[in-house]
Amino acid sequence: MTRRIALVCLGNICRSPMAHVVLEQRLADAGIDDVVVTSSGTGDWHVGQPMDERAAATLTAAGYDATRHRARNFTPDWFGEQDLILTMDASNHADVLALARSDEDRAKVRMYRSFDPEADTPDAEVPDPWYGGPEGFDEVLKMVERTTDGIVRYLSDAS
């Protein structure tokens, strides 16, 4: 049975695509081949564009392939296509929940960092690095890698 996970941020050019690339790689490394990962943004202004150059450079420097990403927009149809929807911050979380049509849809939505062993609370956010310098992207990558390891453990335990 294939499981489907969506990662959601604002424009789908920084946080969620970074998490998407890392999660796909870590799942492959763990031999988990029954999970399909997608990512999207709650805003549609970057649809079709590649990942932010700074996000891609950070991933590339860490050994990940950041070349395949094209931004997508989260729509209500995604609820029927996904088993788990992980949002990067409270605003994205609220926007996604506002599109839910049922309790079943809402039950699929969690904060991404709820899988982060270093998160202070289950609703901890991944900060948006877009307005800052390269150090913000490095910080996000560290957070993403840690959280991804938690997601991979969760998926392994659920198998």
N, C-alpha and C positions, 0 to 999 in steps of 0.2 A: 504494500500500500504506500503510495507516494504521499509525503507530507509537504505542505506548502507554507512558506514563511515570507511575509512581506515586511520590509523595513521602510519606515516613513519619516521624512523630515520636511522641511519647508519647500525647498526648490528642487530637491533631488540632484544636487550637484556637489555636495560636500559630505555631510554626515552619513546619510543612508547609503550612498554609493560606496563610501569607504567601508561601511559595515557589510555591505553586500559582497564586495570583493573578498574581504577577509573571511567572512563566513563560508563562502563557496570554497575557498582554499583550505580552510581548517576542516570542513566536512570531507573534502577529498582526502586530505592527509589522514583523517580518522577512519577512512574506508566506509563512510556513510554515504550511500548513493541513492537513497530513497527520499531525499529532501530537495525540493526546488525552491530556490531563493529568488525573490524579486525585490525591487525597491521603487519608491515613488515619492513624490512631493505633494503636499496639500495645495500648493500654488502651481499654476500651469505656465508661468512665464518662461521657463527654461526647457519645456518639452522638446525633445529631439536633440538637445545640446549635449556635448560630452561633459564629463566631470570637470569641476573647477581645476584649473592648471595646478594650483597649489596642493589640492587634495591628491591629484594624480601623481605629482612629483613626490609627495610624502609616501604614498603607497609604493611607487617604483623604487625609491631609495631603500625601502624595507623589503624589497624582493617580491612584491605582488604585481600582477598584471592589471593595470588600470585602463587599458585601451578599449575595452568593448562596451563600456557604459554609454547609454543615451537616456537622458532624463525622461521620466514618465510622470503622469498625473494620477493621483489616487482618486478613484470614483467609487460610488456605492456598489458597483458590480464586483469590486475586489473582495467584498465580504464573502460572496459565494465561491470565490476562487481560492481563498486562503484558509489555512487552519489556525494560523497565529499571525497577528499583526502587531509589530513592535514599533512604537513611536519614540522619537528622540527627545522631545521636550513636552512640557505641559500644554503648550499652545497646539502643537501637532496632535497631541492626544485628544484635546477637546474638539479639534476640527474633524478628526476621524470619527469620534463618537457621535458628533452631530450628524454625520452621514449614515449612521447605523439605522436600520429599519426594524430591528428586533433585539430582544435580549440575547438571542443566540449570536447575532452580529457583535454586540457589545462585549460578550464573554470572550471573544477572540482577541481583544485589544489589551495590550499590556505596555508598560513602559519598557523600553529596551534595557535600561540599566537595572531592571528588576532581577536580571541574571548576573549582575556585577558583584562579586564577593566584597569589593571595597566600597560599594555604594552605602551611604549613610541611611538611606530609606529606599523602599521599593519604587518610589516615584522620583528618584534622582534623575536629573537631566544630563544629556550630552550637550555641552555648550556649543553654540554655533560659532565656528572659527572664521566665518566669511569676512567679518569686518576687521580682523586682526592680522598679525603676521604669521610667519611659518611656525612659530612655537605653538600657536593654537592648534594647528593641524597635527603637530607631533603629539600634543596632549590628547587630542581626540583619538589618534591612532592607538595610543597606549590604552585608553579607556575601551576602545572598540576591541582590541585584542583580548583584553582581560574578560570583557563581557562575552565575547564570542566563545571563549573557552568554557564559560558557564553555560551557554546555549548548547554547545556540543555535548557537554556532560548531560544536560537535561534530555537532549534527543537520544543519547546513548542509553540512558536509564529508561526512557519511554519505549524503547524498541523491544 
